[in-house]
Amino acid sequence: MTMPLSPLRFRLLVISLLTVSFLGALDHTVVSTSLATIAGELGALKLMSWVVVGYTLASTVLLPVLGKLGDVLGARRVFLVSLVTFLAASLACGFAQDISWLIAARVLQGMSSAGLQLMSQTIIARVTTQRERPRYMAIIGAAFPIAILVGPVLGGAITDYWGWSWVFWINIPVGAVALGLALIAIPHLEPGTVPRHFDVAGAAIFTASLVSLVLAVSWAAERTAGTATIAALAVSVAGFVAFFIVERRAPEPIVPLKHFANRTVAAGTALSAIIGVGLFSITAYLPTYFQMAYQTTATVSGLVPIATVFGMLVSNLLSGYLASRTGRYRVFPIIGTSLGAAGLFVMAMLPAGLPLWVPMIVMGVVGIGTGAFMSLIIAVVQGAAPASQTGTITATVNLVRQVGSTVATAIIGGVIGFGVAALLPAGLDPATLTPQFVHGAAPAVQADIARIYSTVFVPIFIALAATYAVGIVAAVLLPHGRLSDEPVPAAQTTSETQPV
């Protein structure tokens, strides 16, 4: 059942969970601006991307496993072990003497980050009623957009003034305070029944399939390994088919496919995937688009993603507050997906060369639409599953979002690289095409490059708008209902009439 806490203890709990969620999210973004320095000092430019990829891949692969462990062993125990491991891995990252050491430490850091993210959401679900949950889930969920906003700047400042090791070591004093608060504030939540068999086969097949998929889309985007790309994609497809078969037969699956018979779970999971595919995937490429098509500087081009993320942050907090206050939740994903689809379609129609404040407003609207259901949908899906499987269902919702983002990001990168190279006029080498080169080129060349990037990005924006349009359908399919003020029973069953 929902475990009541005193107001002071609950505030300390929220502060602790928000802090560690922010640390985990920050390590996705803060390292990006220090990568060049790290690669230079460790002498490993070719392996530089794996400092980020290793972290992201490890955190994604471990989501279903840690979700199940949280249900079986208790969310408090998994959270505390993850936090201690995260701090130890941060220490090891800072002391790295070569790139292999750093990548290994980053993999461990990513694994523990997944536990922090999942268990923070699971603990909130266990100590709040369904009506209270969206408000506090939005507060915890605010860590991600805040990390996007401050991460690159913070990482650059730390690298310039303290050295790149402190990008990782800064986690330790902040994390130690959060650990102290967690030991005091997190209650001993009753774990579920220990299963007779843990789904080892499912976990192993899923890990191999996801790693193969990430390698396939990464190689396809780089267009450097034709046969290897096809082989990795074939392994991934075969693996996911086998995973589906294994999960249907497993007595205790790490991904509970039976819950997708519930309309709330199915629609909510689809909405979560759409966030990863429809917005998270494009954000990284927006600065390049505006530097090339709008002829902006690198600094100015960052204003558009900032506007997007700021809209997401404000909308996320506002929708969580309103959903908790009114008990209504269905209207937010309907409005949010509609705004996302409309905004991305407008982006496809905008002619290059407009004042930058125009796309800033449009992408800000997309961010507002996405934030309207970004954290809320997790709370909704949690309420539609048995309380004994809160960690597992939370992991599933986060998993589809991260996989969707990872795959879509690689696909978009491949489309941009191939499209630009195919349209470039003779005499221009795509390998040496930088914003600095374009800005210093003749006006006719600048106009050609702007036209090419606009041409390449139009179908991308339209495809992402169509993704959000599918989200409108999923949002409409959410059952009508209101958030309950009643404590969540431990043996809660799924329901179509009262999804949350």
C-alpha positions in Angstrom: 0.0 0.0 0.0 0.9 3.7 -0.2 3.2 4.4 2.7 2.4 7.7 4.5 5.3 9.9 5.5 5.6 13.0 7.7 5.7 16.3 5.8 9.3 16.9 6.7 10.4 13.4 5.8 8.6 13.6 2.5 10.3 16.9 1.6 13.7 15.4 2.4 12.7 12.4 0.2 11.8 14.6 -2.7 15.0 16.6 -2.4 17.1 13.4 -2.3 15.3 11.9 -5.3 15.5 15.1 -7.3 19.2 15.5 -6.6 20.2 12.0 -7.7 17.9 12.2 -10.7 19.6 15.4 -11.7 23.0 13.8 -11.3 22.1 10.9 -13.5 20.5 13.1 -16.2 23.4 15.6 -16.0 26.0 12.9 -16.8 24.2 12.5 -20.2 24.9 16.2 -21.0 27.8 17.5 -18.9 30.4 15.3 -20.5 29.7 16.4 -24.1 31.6 19.7 -23.9 34.6 18.0 -22.3 34.9 15.1 -24.8 37.5 16.9 -27.0 39.7 17.6 -24.1 39.4 14.1 -22.7 40.1 12.5 -26.1 43.2 14.8 -26.6 44.7 14.0 -23.2 44.0 10.3 -23.3 45.0 10.1 -27.0 41.9 8.2 -28.2 40.0 10.4 -30.7 38.5 7.4 -32.6 37.0 5.9 -29.4 35.7 9.3 -28.1 32.0 8.6 -28.9 32.0 5.5 -26.8 32.4 7.6 -23.6 28.8 8.7 -24.3 27.5 5.6 -26.1 28.7 3.3 -23.5 26.9 5.2 -20.8 23.7 5.5 -22.7 23.7 1.9 -23.8 24.4 0.5 -20.4 21.6 2.6 -18.8 19.1 1.4 -21.4 20.0 -2.3 -21.3 19.7 -2.5 -17.5 16.3 -0.8 -17.3 14.1 -3.9 -17.4 16.5 -5.9 -15.2 16.6 -3.2 -12.5 12.9 -2.7 -12.7 12.3 -6.3 -11.9 14.9 -6.3 -9.1 13.2 -3.2 -7.6 10.0 -5.2 -7.3 11.6 -8.3 -5.9 14.3 -6.8 -3.6 12.6 -3.5 -2.8 13.1 -0.1 -4.4 15.0 1.3 -1.4 17.7 -1.3 -1.5 18.2 -1.1 -5.3 18.2 2.8 -5.1 20.9 2.9 -2.4 23.1 0.3 -4.1 22.8 2.2 -7.4 23.7 5.5 -5.7 26.8 4.1 -4.0 27.9 2.4 -7.3 27.3 5.7 -9.2 29.6 7.6 -6.8 32.3 4.9 -7.0 32.1 4.9 -10.8 32.3 8.7 -10.9 35.5 8.5 -8.8 36.9 5.9 -11.2 36.1 8.0 -14.2 38.0 11.0 -12.9 41.1 8.8 -12.2 41.0 7.2 -15.7 44.5 6.8 -17.2 43.4 5.6 -20.6 40.3 5.5 -22.7 39.5 1.8 -22.0 39.5 2.6 -18.3 37.2 5.6 -18.8 34.8 3.7 -21.0 34.5 0.8 -18.5 33.9 3.3 -15.7 31.3 5.1 -17.8 29.5 1.8 -18.5 29.3 1.2 -14.7 28.1 4.7 -14.2 25.4 4.3 -16.8 24.2 1.0 -15.2 23.9 2.7 -11.8 22.2 5.8 -13.4 19.4 3.5 -14.7 18.8 2.3 -11.1 18.6 5.9 -9.8 16.2 7.0 -12.5 13.9 4.0 -12.2 13.9 3.7 -8.4 13.2 7.4 -8.0 10.0 7.1 -10.0 9.1 3.8 -8.3 9.6 5.2 -4.8 7.5 8.2 -5.6 4.7 5.9 -6.8 4.9 3.9 -3.6 4.7 6.8 -1.2 2.0 8.9 -2.9 -1.6 8.4 -3.9 -2.6 8.3 -7.6 -3.9 11.9 -7.3 -0.6 13.2 -5.7 1.7 11.3 -8.0 1.7 13.5 -11.2 2.8 16.6 -9.3 5.8 14.9 -7.7 6.6 12.8 -10.7 6.8 16.1 -12.6 9.3 17.5 -10.0 11.5 14.5 -10.4 11.1 14.5 -14.2 12.2 18.2 -14.2 15.8 16.9 -13.7 16.1 15.9 -17.3 15.3 19.3 -19.0 17.3 21.2 -16.4 20.3 19.0 -17.1 20.0 19.7 -20.8 19.9 23.4 -20.1 22.8 23.7 -17.7 24.9 20.5 -18.6 26.9 21.7 -21.6 27.7 25.1 -20.0 28.6 23.5 -16.6 30.7 20.9 -18.3 32.6 23.5 -20.3 33.2 25.7 -17.2 34.4 22.8 -15.0 36.8 21.6 -17.8 38.3 25.0 -18.4 38.8 26.0 -14.8 39.2 22.7 -12.8 40.1 20.0 -15.4 38.0 17.3 -17.0 38.3 14.9 -14.0 36.1 17.2 -12.0 33.3 16.8 -14.5 32.9 13.4 -12.8 34.2 14.2 -9.3 31.7 16.9 -8.8 29.1 14.1 -8.4 30.7 12.8 -5.2 30.0 15.6 -2.7 26.5 16.3 -4.1 25.7 12.6 -4.2 27.0 12.0 -0.7 24.6 14.6 0.6 21.8 12.9 -1.4 22.8 9.6 0.1 22.6 10.9 3.6 19.1 12.3 3.0 18.1 9.0 1.3 19.1 6.9 4.3 16.9 9.1 6.5 13.9 9.7 4.2 13.4 6.6 2.1 11.1 4.2 4.0 11.6 0.4 4.0 9.2 -0.4 1.2 7.9 -4.0 1.3 9.3 -6.0 -1.6 7.2 -8.3 -3.7 7.3 -12.1 -3.7 10.6 -13.5 -4.7 10.1 -15.4 -8.0 11.2 -19.0 -8.4 13.0 -18.2 -11.6 14.6 -15.0 -12.7 14.3 -14.3 -16.4 18.0 -14.7 -17.2 17.3 -15.8 -20.8 15.1 -12.8 -21.5 17.6 -10.4 -20.0 20.5 -11.9 -22.0 18.6 -11.9 -25.3 17.4 -8.4 -24.8 20.9 -7.1 -24.0 22.4 -8.8 -27.1 19.6 -7.6 -29.3 19.7 -4.0 -28.2 23.5 -3.8 -28.5 23.3 -5.2 -32.0 20.6 -2.7 -32.9 22.6 0.3 -31.6 25.7 -0.9 -33.5 23.7 -1.4 -36.7 22.1 2.0 -36.7 25.4 3.7 -35.7 27.3 2.0 -38.5 24.5 2.7 -41.0 24.6 6.4 -40.0 28.4 6.4 -40.6 28.1 4.3 -43.7 31.4 2.6 -42.9 30.6 -1.1 -42.5 28.1 -2.5 -45.0 28.3 -6.2 -44.3 28.8 -5.7 -40.5 25.8 -3.4 -40.5 23.5 -6.0 -42.2 24.8 -8.8 -39.9 24.2 -6.7 -36.7 20.7 -5.7 -37.9 19.9 -9.4 -38.6 21.1 -10.4 -35.2 19.0 -7.7 -33.6 15.8 -8.6 -35.5 16.2 -12.3 -34.7 17.0 -11.5 -31.1 13.9 -9.3 -30.6 11.7 -12.1 -32.1 13.3 -14.6 -29.8 12.9 -12.1 -26.9 9.1 -11.8 -27.6 8.7 -15.6 -27.6 10.7 -16.0 -24.4 8.8 -13.3 -22.6 5.5 -14.8 -23.5 6.5 -18.1 -21.9 8.5 -16.9 -18.9 6.8 -17.2 -15.6 8.3 -13.9 -14.4 9.2 -11.9 -17.5 11.4 -8.8 -17.2 9.0 -7.1 -19.7 5.4 -8.1 -18.8 3.8 -8.3 -22.2 0.4 -9.3 -20.7 0.0 -5.8 -19.3 -0.2 -4.4 -22.8 -3.7 -5.9 -23.0 -4.6 -3.0 -20.8 -5.5 0.0 -23.0 -4.0 2.5 -20.5 -0.6 0.6 -20.5 -0.6 0.2 -24.3 -1.5 3.8 -25.1 0.7 5.2 -22.4 3.7 3.2 -23.5 3.2 4.3 -27.1 3.1 8.0 -26.0 6.3 7.5 -24.1 8.0 6.1 -27.2 6.7 9.0 -29.3 8.6 11.4 -27.0 11.9 9.7 -27.7 11.3 9.3 -31.4 9.5 12.6 -32.0 11.6 15.2 -30.0 14.6 13.8 -28.2 16.0 12.5 -31.5 16.0 15.8 -33.3 17.2 18.1 -30.5 20.9 17.2 -31.1 20.7 18.2 -34.7 18.9 21.5 -34.4 22.1 23.6 -33.8 23.7 22.2 -37.0 20.5 23.0 -38.9 20.4 26.6 -37.9 24.2 27.1 -38.3 23.9 25.9 -41.9 20.4 27.0 -43.0 20.2 30.2 -41.0 23.9 31.1 -41.0 24.0 31.6 -37.2 27.0 31.2 -35.0 27.3 28.1 -32.8 26.3 30.0 -29.7 23.2 31.6 -31.3 22.1 28.2 -32.8 21.8 26.8 -29.3 19.0 29.2 -28.5 16.4 27.0 -30.4 17.0 23.8 -28.4 17.1 26.0 -25.2 13.7 27.4 -26.1 12.4 23.8 -26.7 13.7 22.4 -23.5 12.5 25.4 -21.5 9.0 25.0 -22.9 9.2 21.3 -21.9 10.3 22.1 -18.4 7.5 24.7 -17.7 4.8 22.5 -19.3 6.0 19.4 -17.4 5.7 21.1 -14.0 2.4 22.8 -14.9 0.7 19.7 -16.2 1.8 17.7 -13.2 0.4 20.3 -10.8 -2.9 20.6 -12.7 -3.4 16.9 -13.0 -2.9 16.4 -9.3 -5.2 19.3 -8.5 -8.1 18.4 -10.8 -7.7 14.7 -11.0 -8.0 14.9 -14.8 -5.1 13.6 -17.0 -6.4 12.6 -20.4 -6.6 16.1 -21.8 -2.9 16.8 -21.4 -1.5 14.2 -23.7 -4.2 15.0 -26.3 -3.3 18.7 -26.3 0.4 17.9 -26.0 0.6 15.6 -29.0 -1.5 18.0 -31.1 0.9 20.9 -30.3 3.9 18.7 -31.1 2.5 17.6 -34.5 1.4 21.1 -35.4 4.8 22.6 -34.4 6.9 20.2 -36.3 4.7 20.5 -39.4 5.2 24.3 -39.2 9.0 23.8 -38.9 8.8 21.8 -42.2 7.1 24.7 -43.9 9.3 27.6 -42.6 11.5 29.1 -45.2 15.2 29.4 -44.3 16.4 32.9 -43.4 13.5 34.0 -41.2 14.5 35.7 -37.9 15.6 33.2 -35.4 12.9 34.0 -33.0 10.3 32.4 -35.3 11.7 28.8 -35.1 12.4 29.4 -31.4 8.7 30.1 -30.8 7.7 27.1 -32.9 10.1 24.7 -31.3 9.1 26.1 -27.9 5.5 25.1 -28.7 6.8 21.6 -29.5 8.5 21.5 -26.1 5.4 22.7 -24.3 3.4 20.0 -26.0 5.9 17.3 -25.1 6.3 18.4 -21.5 2.5 18.3 -21.1 2.7 14.5 -20.9 6.4 13.7 -20.5 6.2 12.7 -16.8 2.5 12.5 -16.4 2.2 9.5 -18.7 4.6 7.5 -16.4 2.3 8.2 -13.5 -0.7 7.1 -15.5 0.8 3.8 -16.6 2.1 3.1 -13.1 -1.5 3.3 -11.8 -2.8 0.9 -14.4 -0.5 -1.9 -13.3 -0.4 -3.9 -10.0 1.5 -2.1 -7.3 3.7 -5.2 -6.9 5.0 -4.6 -10.4 5.5 -0.8 -10.2 9.3 -1.0 -10.9 8.8 -3.4 -13.9 6.1 -1.3 -15.6 8.1 1.9 -14.9 11.1 0.4 -16.5 9.1 -0.6 -19.6 7.8 2.9 -20.1 11.3 4.4 -19.8 12.8 1.7 -22.0 10.7 2.3 -25.1 11.4 6.1 -24.8 15.2 5.6 -24.6 15.3 2.9 -27.4 13.1 5.1 -29.6 15.4 8.1 -29.0 18.6 6.1 -29.7 17.4 4.5 -32.9 15.7 7.6 -34.3 18.7 9.7 -33.5 21.0 7.4 -35.5 18.5 7.2 -38.4 18.1 11.0 -38.6 21.9 11.4 -38.5 22.2 9.0 -41.4 19.5 10.8 -43.4 21.2 14.1 -42.9 24.7 12.8 -43.8 23.5 11.0 -46.9 21.1 13.7 -48.0 23.6 16.6 -47.7 26.3 14.6 -49.5 24.0 13.7 -52.4 22.9 17.3 -53.0 26.2 19.1 -52.6 27.4 20.6 -55.8 30.7 19.4 -57.4 33.8 20.7 -55.7 32.4 20.7 -52.2 33.6 17.8 -49.9 31.0 16.9 -47.2 33.8 15.7 -45.0 35.2 19.3 -44.7 31.8 21.1 -44.7 31.8 23.0 -41.5 29.8 26.1 -40.3 33.0 28.1 -40.3 33.7 27.2 -44.0 30.1 28.0 -45.0 30.1 31.3 -43.2 33.3 32.3 -45.0 32.2 31.1 -48.4 30.7 33.2 -51.2 27.1 34.3 -50.9 26.0 32.0 -53.7 27.6 29.0 -51.9 26.0 30.0 -48.6 22.6 30.1 -50.4 23.2 26.7 -51.9 24.1 25.1 -48.5 21.1 26.8 -46.8 18.8 25.4 -49.5 20.3 21.9 -49.3 19.9 21.7 -45.5 16.3 23.0 -45.7 15.6 20.4 -48.4 17.0 17.6 -46.2 15.3 18.7 -43.0 11.8 19.1 -44.5 11.0 15.4 -44.7 12.6 14.8 -41.3 10.3 17.4 -39.7 7.3 16.0 -41.6 8.1 12.4 -40.4 8.4 13.6 -36.8 5.1 15.5 -37.1 3.5 12.3 -38.3 4.9 10.5 -35.3 3.2 13.0 -33.0 0.0 12.6 -35.1 0.1 8.9 -34.2 0.5 10.1 -30.6 -2.8 12.0 -30.9 -4.5 8.7 -31.7 -2.8 7.0 -28.7 -3.8 9.9 -26.4 -7.5 9.7 -27.5 -7.5 5.9 -26.8 -6.6 6.5 -23.2 -9.6 5.5 -21.1 -11.6 8.3 -19.4 -11.0 8.4 -15.6 -9.9 10.5 -12.7 -6.9 10.1 -10.4 -7.9 8.5 -7.2 -7.2 9.9 -3.7 -7.3 6.4 -2.2 -4.1 4.6 -1.2 -2.9 2.1 -3.8 -3.6 -1.4 -2.6 -0.7 -3.8 -2.8 -2.7 -6.3 -4.7 -4.1 -3.8 -7.2 -5.4 -5.3 -10.4 -5.4 -3.8 -13.8 -8.5 -2.0 -14.9 -9.9 -0.5 -18.1 -12.6 1.6 -16.4 -10.3 3.3 -13.8 -6.9 3.3 -15.3 -5.2 5.3 -12.6 
